[in-house]
């Protein structure tokens, strides 16, 4: 953990609930919405490998299934 995060964490309990909420809102706005978990990364890797082997469905295949 970086020194800044350690210091911020140490000071958070001294802030009012309103101030803590503001800090949380600021931090959330700087975080990307698409943080990939290890499970996400593993699934992406598997999907890319399957695609490289030609194991995929075309859009036409999917639409044909919907019409059955």
N, C-alpha and C positions, 0 to 999 in steps of 0.2 A: 504494500500500500504506500502510495506517495506521501511525502510529508504534508502536502496541502490537504489531502483527503483525511489524514490522521488528525490534523488540526481542526478541520471542519467538523469531523465526527466528534471530537472532544468538546467543541463549542455548542453543538446543536442543543443539548439539554438546557442550556442557559437562555435560549431564545423562547419567545412567547409562541403559542400555538399559531398565531397569525404569521409570525416571522418564519416559523418552520414551514408553513404552508407555502409561503412565497418562495422560499429556498427550493422546496420540492418542485414547484411549478417551473422555476428557472431551470433546474437540472433536467426535468422531463423534456423541456423544449430543446435541450441540446443533445439529447439521446436520439439516435435513429429509431424509427418505428419498426425496422426490420432486423432486429438483432437475431442472428441465427444461433440456435442452440447446437450442441454437439450432435444431437439426434437429427436436427435439420440438415446439418452439413453431411452426415452419413447418408441420409436419404437423397440429397442432391447428388452425391458421389455415385450412389447406386443407380440413380436415374440416368446419369450421364453415361455410365458404363453400359447400361441396357440399350440406350439410344445408339451408342457407338457400335453395338452388336446388331443393330437393326431391329431390336425388340421394342416396337412402339406401335401405337394406333394412330392412323391418320384421322383427320376430322371427318372424312367420309365414313370411315369405319365406325366412329362413335355415333354419327347421325343415323347410320344404317341400323345400329343396335336399338336406337330410340324408336325406329319405325317397325320393329318386329313385334 
